[in-house]
Amino acid sequence: MAEQHLHTQGKAEPLDPSEDAELALVGINMLLNNGFKESDQLFRKYRNNSPLMSFGASFVSFLNAMMTFEEEKMQLACDDLKMTEKLCESDEGVIETIKNKIKKNVDIRKSSQSMVDRLQRQIIVADCQVYIAVLSFVKQELSAYIKGGWILRKAWKIYNKCYVDINALQEMYQKKTSQESDAANDNHIDAEGVTEDSLNRLKGAVSFGYGLFHLCISMVPPNLLKIINLLGFPGDRLQGLSSLMYASESKDMKAPLATLALLWYHTVVRPFFALDGSDNQGGLKEAKEILNKKESAYPNSSLFMFFKGRIQRLECQINSALTSFHTALELATDQREIQHVCLYEIGWCSMIEMNYKDAFQSFERLKNESRWSQCYYAYLTAVCQGATGDVDGAHDVFKDVQKLFKRKNNQIEQFSVKKSERFKKQSPTKELCVLAAIEVLYLWKALPNCSLSNLQRMSQACHEVLDPAVVGLRSLLLGAIHKCLGNTEDAVQFFQRAVKDEIGRQQNLYVQPYACYELGCLLLDNPETVVKGKTLLFQAKEEYTGYDFENRLHVRIHAALASLREVVPQ
């Protein structure tokens, strides 16, 4: 039925709700199967026919903005979302409406569908508010953070109320269907209006935002959690995952998005923030199950091929990962932003293999094509170019990094500029560039993806660097390499040296707190040194400040302490 609309002229007439939901799902599936332009055209064609199609158009606009970070596209997305929000705004409570109808003994057959519509509109309003808040956060200004926080608070209240209301409606429906007397039926929803399918779809719709909220807040470190608690958000990881799983299996248009969110969590967030401690395989089983289950629905999806590559990379199957990322790159013909994400992963895989020539080519293309974080891509380009032995070419690119520096509040760009400034003052050597390549692999949690032979080559490369200014950094990296090799005693010794290093501290402020964290995590693995390990984690958290990627480390410390509490209840 929905497909028929693809061949009709879109007049601004209301769509049948079931047909509306089906058409929206067609549009999202189209997007995931590389039909970004076709999906955008479909949603815009019908955006005035229903709130759901309007939201679809706004979501595509939002996704485009988040992949490009282009100012005009971000403003367009914000305008689109506000337009959808205005179309959907409704303040009347759903459960209260039902109870009032029952009290007045009014036939609720006529109004039951409007209850479903009202709930749908409220969920869309909350979704729009979340995306507007995200666009606000991207500006990285204090006023934007405050504004975004209060918008999220409003969205959470709507999600929470809708979630409770829909659960209550489902209970009422189940009671109704289990009772046969007319008297009992008078006190419940009429089957001709609210159906089991419509309630299940609504539960899927609200579960997406509700689950994402829980999942994201559950990862927030304690120093930021105080602010979050003031806004009234809870954070239950298991509830978040459960809700997203429900959403992914529903017939709502956000089901495919929930699937992508789960894949993102298992293959990007869990390993990057070390949510499973020293277990580098955490989340892979779940991610593979999701991919296998959805493979037939998205056989040629560049996004799903991308996540397949992520899984292979985490399993240290780098050649297979490179094949998947190159395939995803080819599939994303008209999706420049997805191509850039694939190029980025190709660059990382090449660095993991110590193939600095191919890594240089990927990052150079990103530096020239991407409009996001060119400063960072320029730094990676220079590092890889220097690591191939072309130190003169690398020196020229290091000079360009400062010129491309745009986002002063962005930690990645700040890091790139600081490192490049040092290479400008002190001409780069091949050895220092290889060390810098290993450094970014460490900071982005990619060392566990390296083969044993490449880890050994990296260890040798670190030993070849004799510059006293990077002694602490070298010790930190050697500790991380030996940890991946399973040489715990050597790793402990190198981390201890890094913690004590004072010579290079001014150049690499992050080395000591990160080494303290790494040493603490290693000691947690031994029952006899758990107390000392915990002390070191608190030391890393409380005794250092103002260093690169501080919040990133705090999230990892928070995860390590949380996993310790799960093993040893406090």
C-alpha positions in Angstrom: 0.0 0.0 0.0 2.7 2.5 1.0 4.7 1.8 -2.2 1.8 3.0 -4.3 2.4 6.5 -2.9 5.8 6.5 -4.5 4.1 6.9 -7.9 1.4 9.5 -6.9 1.4 13.2 -6.6 1.8 14.3 -3.0 -1.2 16.4 -2.2 -1.5 17.8 1.3 -4.2 15.4 2.4 -4.0 13.4 5.6 -2.7 9.9 5.3 -4.3 7.0 6.9 -2.3 6.3 10.1 -1.3 2.7 9.4 -0.4 3.7 5.8 1.4 6.7 7.2 3.6 4.6 9.5 4.3 2.1 6.7 5.3 4.8 4.3 7.7 6.4 6.9 9.3 3.0 7.5 9.8 2.6 3.7 11.5 6.0 3.7 13.9 5.1 6.5 14.7 1.7 4.9 15.4 3.5 1.7 17.9 5.7 3.4 19.7 2.8 5.0 19.9 1.0 1.6 21.9 3.8 0.1 18.9 5.8 -1.1 19.7 9.0 0.8 18.4 11.3 -2.0 15.3 9.2 -2.7 14.5 9.0 1.0 14.8 12.8 1.3 12.5 13.3 -1.7 9.9 10.9 -0.4 9.7 12.5 3.0 9.6 16.1 1.6 6.9 15.1 -0.8 4.6 14.1 2.0 5.9 16.3 4.8 2.7 18.4 4.9 0.5 15.3 4.9 1.3 14.0 8.3 3.4 14.7 11.4 5.2 11.4 10.9 6.3 12.2 7.4 7.3 15.7 8.5 9.5 14.2 11.2 11.0 11.9 8.6 12.0 14.9 6.4 13.4 16.7 9.4 15.4 13.6 10.5 17.0 13.3 7.1 17.9 17.0 7.3 19.3 16.5 10.8 21.4 13.4 9.7 22.8 15.4 6.8 23.8 18.2 9.1 25.4 15.9 11.6 27.5 14.2 8.9 28.7 17.5 7.4 28.8 20.0 10.3 28.1 22.6 7.7 26.6 25.8 9.2 23.9 26.3 6.6 22.8 22.6 6.8 22.7 22.7 10.6 20.5 25.8 10.5 18.2 24.2 7.9 17.9 21.1 10.1 17.1 23.3 13.1 14.4 25.1 11.1 12.9 21.9 9.8 12.8 20.3 13.3 11.1 23.4 14.8 8.5 23.3 11.9 7.8 19.6 12.7 7.6 20.4 16.4 5.1 23.2 15.8 2.9 20.8 13.6 2.8 18.3 16.4 2.4 20.3 19.6 -0.5 19.1 21.7 -0.8 19.4 25.5 -3.8 17.2 26.3 -2.9 14.2 28.4 -3.8 10.8 26.9 -4.6 8.7 30.0 -6.5 11.6 31.5 -8.6 11.9 28.3 -9.5 8.2 28.4 -10.5 8.3 32.0 -12.7 11.4 31.4 -14.4 9.7 28.5 -15.1 6.7 30.7 -16.4 8.8 33.5 -18.8 10.7 31.1 -19.8 7.3 29.6 -19.0 8.7 26.2 -18.4 6.3 23.2 -14.6 6.5 22.9 -14.5 4.7 19.5 -14.4 8.1 17.7 -11.7 9.5 20.0 -9.5 6.4 20.4 -7.6 7.0 17.2 -7.0 10.6 18.2 -5.4 9.3 21.4 -2.9 7.3 19.3 -2.3 10.3 17.1 -1.8 12.6 20.2 0.8 10.1 21.6 2.5 9.9 18.3 2.7 13.7 18.1 4.1 14.0 21.7 6.9 11.4 20.9 7.8 13.3 17.7 8.0 16.6 19.7 10.4 14.9 22.2 12.5 13.5 19.3 12.7 17.0 17.7 13.8 18.5 21.0 16.6 16.0 21.4 17.9 16.7 17.9 17.6 20.5 18.4 19.6 20.0 21.7 22.3 18.0 19.8 22.6 20.7 17.2 22.9 23.2 20.0 25.7 21.2 21.7 27.7 21.1 18.5 28.2 24.8 18.8 30.3 24.1 22.0 29.4 27.4 23.7 28.4 27.6 27.4 25.1 29.2 26.6 24.4 26.5 24.0 25.1 23.8 26.6 22.8 25.3 29.1 20.0 25.8 26.5 20.6 22.2 25.2 20.4 20.8 28.8 17.0 22.4 29.4 15.6 21.3 26.0 16.7 17.7 26.9 15.0 18.0 30.3 11.7 18.8 28.5 12.2 15.9 26.1 12.9 13.5 28.9 9.7 14.5 30.7 7.7 13.8 27.5 9.4 10.5 26.8 8.9 9.3 30.4 5.2 10.3 30.5 4.6 8.8 27.0 6.4 5.6 28.1 4.3 5.3 31.2 1.1 6.1 29.3 1.7 3.6 26.6 2.5 0.9 29.1 -0.8 1.7 30.9 -2.7 1.6 27.6 -1.2 -1.8 26.8 -2.3 -3.1 30.2 -5.8 -1.7 29.6 -6.0 -3.3 26.2 -4.8 -6.7 27.6 -7.4 -6.5 30.3 -10.1 -5.6 27.8 -9.3 -8.5 25.5 -9.3 -11.0 28.4 -12.8 -9.9 29.6 -15.9 -10.9 27.7 -18.7 -9.0 29.4 -20.1 -5.8 27.9 -19.9 -4.0 31.2 -16.1 -4.7 31.4 -15.7 -3.6 27.8 -17.3 -0.2 28.6 -14.4 0.6 30.9 -11.7 0.0 28.4 -10.4 1.1 25.0 -12.6 0.1 22.0 -10.8 -2.4 19.8 -12.0 -0.6 16.7 -9.9 2.4 17.6 -6.7 1.4 19.4 -5.3 -1.9 18.2 -2.6 -4.0 19.6 -0.4 -3.2 16.5 -0.8 0.5 17.0 0.1 0.3 20.6 3.1 -1.9 19.9 4.3 0.6 17.2 3.9 3.5 19.6 5.9 1.6 22.3 8.6 1.1 19.7 8.5 4.8 18.8 9.0 6.0 22.4 11.5 3.2 23.2 14.0 4.6 20.8 14.4 8.0 22.5 13.7 6.5 26.0 16.4 3.9 25.5 19.0 6.3 24.1 18.5 8.6 27.0 19.1 5.8 29.5 22.1 4.5 27.6 23.9 7.8 27.2 23.3 9.0 30.7 24.5 5.7 32.1 28.0 6.5 30.7 28.3 10.0 32.1 31.2 10.3 34.6 30.4 11.4 38.2 31.7 15.0 37.8 29.1 15.6 35.1 26.4 13.4 36.6 25.7 16.0 39.3 24.5 18.4 36.6 22.6 15.7 34.8 20.8 14.7 38.1 19.8 18.4 38.5 18.0 18.1 35.2 16.2 15.1 36.4 17.6 12.3 34.1 18.2 8.8 35.3 20.7 6.4 33.7 20.1 2.7 33.5 22.3 0.9 30.9 20.3 -2.3 30.9 17.0 -0.4 30.6 18.5 1.6 27.7 19.7 -1.5 25.8 16.4 -3.3 26.5 14.3 -0.4 25.2 16.5 0.0 22.0 16.1 -3.8 21.4 12.3 -3.4 21.7 12.4 -0.4 19.3 14.6 -2.3 16.8 12.1 -5.1 16.6 9.0 -2.9 16.2 7.2 -1.7 13.1 7.9 2.0 13.8 10.0 4.1 11.4 12.7 4.3 14.0 13.2 0.6 14.2 16.2 0.6 11.7 17.6 3.6 13.6 17.5 1.7 16.9 19.3 -1.1 15.1 22.0 1.3 14.0 22.2 2.8 17.6 22.8 -0.7 19.0 25.5 -1.4 16.5 27.1 2.0 17.2 27.1 1.3 20.9 28.5 -2.2 20.7 31.2 -1.5 18.1 32.2 2.1 18.8 31.2 3.2 22.3 32.0 0.1 24.3 35.6 -0.4 23.0 36.4 3.4 22.8 35.3 4.1 26.4 36.6 0.7 27.7 33.1 -0.1 29.2 34.1 -3.7 29.4 37.5 -3.1 31.1 40.3 -5.1 29.7 37.8 -7.3 27.7 38.4 -6.0 24.1 35.8 -8.4 22.7 32.9 -7.1 24.7 29.8 -6.3 22.5 31.0 -8.2 19.4 28.7 -11.2 20.0 25.7 -8.9 20.2 26.8 -6.8 17.2 27.3 -10.0 15.0 23.9 -11.3 16.0 22.2 -8.0 15.0 24.1 -7.9 11.7 23.2 -11.6 10.9 19.5 -10.9 11.8 19.2 -7.8 9.6 21.5 -8.8 6.7 18.6 -9.9 4.4 16.8 -6.5 4.9 19.9 -4.5 4.1 22.0 -6.6 1.7 23.8 -3.6 0.1 23.7 -1.0 2.8 26.9 1.0 3.1 26.1 1.6 6.8 25.7 -2.0 7.7 28.9 -2.9 5.7 30.7 -0.2 7.7 29.6 -1.8 11.0 30.7 -5.2 9.6 34.1 -3.7 9.1 34.1 -2.3 12.6 33.5 -5.8 14.0 36.3 -7.3 11.9 38.6 -4.5 13.0 37.9 -5.2 16.7 38.5 -8.9 16.0 41.9 -8.0 14.6 40.9 -9.2 11.1 42.4 -6.1 9.5 42.5 -7.3 5.9 38.8 -8.3 6.1 38.0 -5.0 7.7 39.8 -3.1 4.9 37.8 -5.1 2.3 34.5 -4.2 4.1 35.4 -0.5 4.4 36.4 -0.3 0.7 33.1 -2.1 -0.2 31.1 0.4 1.9 33.0 3.2 0.3 31.9 2.0 -3.2 28.3 1.5 -2.1 28.0 5.0 -0.7 28.2 6.5 -4.2 26.0 9.5 -3.5 26.7 9.7 0.3 29.9 11.8 0.6 29.7 11.8 4.4 29.5 8.0 4.7 32.4 7.8 2.3 34.4 10.0 4.6 33.7 7.8 7.6 34.9 4.8 5.5 38.0 6.6 4.5 38.7 7.4 8.1 38.5 3.7 9.0 40.7 2.7 6.1 43.3 5.2 7.4 43.1 3.7 10.9 43.4 0.1 9.6 46.4 1.1 7.5 48.0 2.7 10.6 47.2 -0.5 12.6 49.1 -2.4 9.9 51.9 0.2 10.0 51.2 0.8 6.3 51.8 4.6 6.6 51.7 5.2 2.8 48.0 4.0 2.5 47.1 5.8 5.7 48.6 9.0 4.4 46.5 8.7 1.2 43.2 8.2 3.1 43.9 11.1 5.5 45.1 13.4 2.8 41.9 12.8 0.8 39.9 13.6 4.0 41.9 16.8 4.6 41.1 18.0 1.1 37.5 16.8 0.9 36.0 17.0 4.3 34.6 20.2 5.8 34.8 18.8 9.3 37.9 18.9 11.4 40.4 19.5 8.5 42.9 20.5 11.2 42.8 17.0 12.7 43.0 15.3 9.3 45.9 17.5 8.4 47.7 16.4 11.6 47.1 12.7 10.8 48.3 13.3 7.2 51.5 14.9 8.4 52.2 12.2 11.0 51.7 9.4 8.4 53.7 11.3 5.7 56.6 11.7 8.2 56.3 8.0 9.2 56.9 7.0 5.6 60.2 8.9 5.7 59.0 12.1 3.9 59.8 14.4 6.8 60.2 17.6 4.6 56.7 17.0 3.2 55.4 16.3 6.7 56.9 19.5 8.0 55.0 21.5 5.4 51.7 19.9 6.4 52.4 20.5 10.1 52.6 24.2 9.2 49.1 24.0 7.6 47.5 22.6 10.8 47.3 25.9 12.6 45.7 27.6 9.5 42.9 25.0 9.5 42.2 25.3 13.2 38.5 26.5 13.5 36.9 25.0 16.6 38.8 26.4 19.6 36.7 24.4 22.1 37.3 21.1 20.4 39.8 18.9 22.2 40.8 16.9 19.1 41.7 20.1 17.2 43.5 21.6 20.2 45.6 18.4 20.5 46.4 18.5 16.8 47.5 22.1 16.9 49.7 21.6 20.0 51.4 18.6 18.6 51.9 20.3 15.2 53.4 23.4 16.9 56.1 21.2 18.5 56.9 19.5 15.2 57.2 23.0 13.6 59.7 24.1 16.2 61.6 20.9 16.3 61.8 19.4 12.8 60.1 16.0 12.6 62.1 12.8 12.3 60.8 9.6 11.0 61.1 8.0 14.4 59.1 10.8 16.1 56.4 10.6 13.5 56.1 6.8 14.0 55.8 7.4 17.8 53.1 10.0 17.1 51.2 7.5 15.0 51.4 4.9 17.8 50.2 7.7 20.2 47.0 8.3 18.3 46.3 4.6 18.1 46.7 4.4 21.8 44.5 7.5 22.5 41.7 6.1 20.2 41.9 2.6 21.8 43.1 1.0 18.6 46.2 -0.8 20.0 44.2 -3.9 21.0 43.2 -4.3 17.3 46.9 -4.8 16.3 48.4 -8.1 15.6 51.2 -9.5 17.8 53.8 -9.0 15.1 52.8 -5.3 14.6 52.8 -4.7 18.3 56.3 -6.1 18.5 57.3 -3.8 15.6 55.8 -0.8 17.5 57.6 -1.7 20.6 60.9 -1.7 18.7 60.0 1.7 17.1 59.4 3.2 20.5 62.8 2.0 21.8 64.4 3.8 18.8 63.2 7.2 20.0 65.8 8.7 22.3 64.5 12.3 22.7 64.3 13.0 26.4 61.3 15.3 25.9 59.1 12.2 25.1 60.5 9.7 27.6 57.2 9.7 29.6 55.1 9.3 26.4 57.3 6.5 25.2 57.0 4.7 28.6 53.2 5.1 28.5 53.0 3.6 24.9 55.4 0.8 25.7 53.3 0.0 28.8 50.1 -0.1 26.6 51.9 -2.3 24.0 53.1 -4.8 26.5 49.6 -4.9 28.1 48.2 -5.9 24.7 51.0 -8.5 24.3 50.1 -10.0 27.7 53.4 -9.0 29.3 51.9 -7.7 32.5 55.1 -7.3 34.6 56.7 -5.2 31.8 53.6 -3.2 31.3 53.5 -2.4 35.1 57.1 -1.2 35.0 56.6 1.1 32.0 53.4 2.6 33.4 55.2 3.3 36.7 58.0 5.1 34.8 55.4 7.1 33.0 53.7 8.1 36.2 57.0 9.3 37.7 58.1 11.2 34.6 58.5 15.0 35.1 60.9 15.9 32.3 58.3 15.7 29.5 55.3 16.5 31.6 54.9 20.0 30.3 54.7 18.7 26.7 52.4 15.8 27.4 50.3 16.7 30.4 47.9 13.7 29.8 50.7 11.1 30.2 50.7 10.9 34.0 46.9 10.6 34.6 46.5 8.1 31.7 49.5 6.0 33.0 47.9 6.2 36.5 44.6 4.9 35.1 46.3 2.1 33.1 48.3 1.0 36.1 45.2 1.0 38.2 43.3 -1.1 35.7 46.1 -3.7 35.6 46.2 -3.9 39.4 42.4 -4.4 39.5 42.9 -7.7 37.6 44.8 -9.2 40.6 42.7 -9.8 43.8 45.7 -9.1 45.9 46.2 -5.6 44.4 42.6 -4.5 43.9 42.7 -1.9 46.7 45.9 -0.3 45.3 44.4 -0.3 41.8 41.3 1.4 43.1 43.4 4.0 44.8 45.3 4.7 41.6 42.0 5.2 39.7 40.9 7.8 42.2 44.3 9.4 42.0 44.0 9.6 38.2 40.5 11.1 38.6 41.2 13.6 41.4 44.9 14.7 41.3 45.2 15.8 37.6 43.4 18.4 35.7 43.6 20.6 32.5 45.1 17.9 30.3 44.2 16.6 26.8 41.1 14.4 26.6 40.3 14.7 30.3 36.6 13.9 30.0 37.4 10.9 27.9 39.6 9.5 30.7 37.0 10.3 33.3 34.4 8.2 31.4 36.9 5.3 31.3 37.6 5.7 35.0 33.9 5.8 35.7 33.4 2.6 33.7 36.3 0.8 35.5 35.0 1.7 39.0 31.4 0.8 37.9 32.6 -2.7 36.7 34.5 -3.1 40.0 31.3 -2.4 42.0 29.5 -5.1 39.9 32.1 -7.7 40.8 32.6 -6.6 44.5 29.4 -4.9 45.8 30.2 -1.9 47.9 
